[in-house]
Amino acid sequence: MMTRIFKSGKVSGYAIVWGSPENPDLQGEYFTPETELNIPDELPLYIGEPLPENLIGTSKVEADGHGIYVSGQIEPHINKFGVDIPVGYYHALQDILYLASIGSKSEVSDDGWIIKFPIIGITLTVTPVQPPQGDESEGSEGIE
């Protein structure tokens, strides 16, 4: 999944890509448009684990025919080590950072379909559960 991080701090890409039993993620599970996600209007954006000290901005998500598309804004902040991090830092790392959803699987079928997954946040991570699948840079246009 391609993630774009612009110098302005805007970030966009897919946090979830719809799958199937034939196309699961690295844990053998998959989301479909029928997965119950309970998405709020705005979600926190983290780097790594969803901890208060890892909060780097906000994001909005929208479901489309390909998956869950994220549009977010990284804000300048001080990291957990007390270092002032400018948004350009993340732009420089965009080739190794991927968007991922944070939630808790509350129901999974025997074939790996994630039936219910309440999303509580979005994270930038170097270890996505869904492997990259071609150029997914084009996504929902309605999120700003």
N, C-alpha and C positions, 0 to 999 in steps of 0.2 A: 504494500500500500504506500503510495507516494504521499509524503507530507511536504507541504510548502510552508516555509517560514520566511517571511519578508523582512527586510531591514527595519520596517516600521513596527515590527512585532506582531503583525497579523499572521495567523497560522490557519491552514486549511488542509483538509484531506479526509479520508475515511477512517473512522475509529472501528467500524464493524463493516464487514463485507458479507453479504448473504452467501450462505453455503448450502450444502446438501450432504446426504450420507456419502456420496461419491466425492465430495469436495469439502472435507472437514478442516478444522484448524489443527494446529500441532498437538492439541490434546484430544483429538478425535471427536470434537463436538462442533456444532454449527448453529448459526442463527438463520432464521428465515423472516420474511416480512410479517409472518404471523406470530413471531416471538413477542411476548408481552414485556415491553421495556419500561413503561411508566416514566417517560422522559419529561422532566420539568422544563420550563421556559429557558432557564439559564443554568449552566453548570460550572463548577469550579474547574480550573485548568491547572494541573500539577506537572512537576517534573519528577518522574519516579513514583514513589509510594505516596498515597493520598494522606499526607501528614500536613498539619498547619504550616510548618516551616518549609514545605515544598510547594506551596501555593504560588503560582506565577501569573495568574490572570483569570479571565472568564471565557466561557465559550457558549455557543448555541449549536444545537444539532437539529438535523432534519433527515427524515427517512426519504429515500428515493428508490428507484428501481435497482440500484447497485448495492445499497447498504445504508449505513448511518454516516452522513456527511457532517463534518465539524467545521465551524468557522469561529475562531477565537482571537483574543488579543492578549499578547504577553505584555506585562507591565514591568518597567524597571523595578528591581527589588533587591533586598539584602538576603543572601542565602543563609542556610543554617550555620555556616562557618563565619558569618559576619562580613562576607565579601559582597560589595555592591556589584550586582550583575546587570549590565546593560542588555537591551533586547538584541543587539547585534551578536552577542555571544551565541544565542540559539540559532540565529541565521547561519552562522559559521558551521554549526553542527547539523544542519538540516539533512545532510546525506546519511546520517546514522540514526536520526530520531524518527520515530513512528508514532502516530496517534493510536491510542487504545482507550477503550471504555473501562470504567471502574464500576463494579457492581457486585452483587452477590447472586450466584446461580441458585435460585430457589426451587427450580424444577427442571430436570433433564430427562428425556425419554431414553429408553434402552438403546436406541440407535444413535444417540448423541445429540439429538435435536434439543437445543436450549429453549424450553417452553416459556420460562419466566426468568428475566434478568433485569431487576430494577437498577437503572443507571444512576449513580450518585456523583459521577465526575468523569473527567477526561484527563488522560495523562500523556505526556511525551515520554517515550521509552526507547531503549536500544534493543529490547527483546519483545517484539510483538508476538502474540499467540497465533495470529493469522499471517501466514507467510506472504510476502509481496507477490502480486499477480499482475504483471504487466503495468501499463501506464494507466493509472486511475486518477490522474490529476484533474480530469474534467469531472465536475460534480454539480451538485445543486447550486443553482444561481440565485435562489431566493434568500440566502442567509447573508447578512452584512455584519 
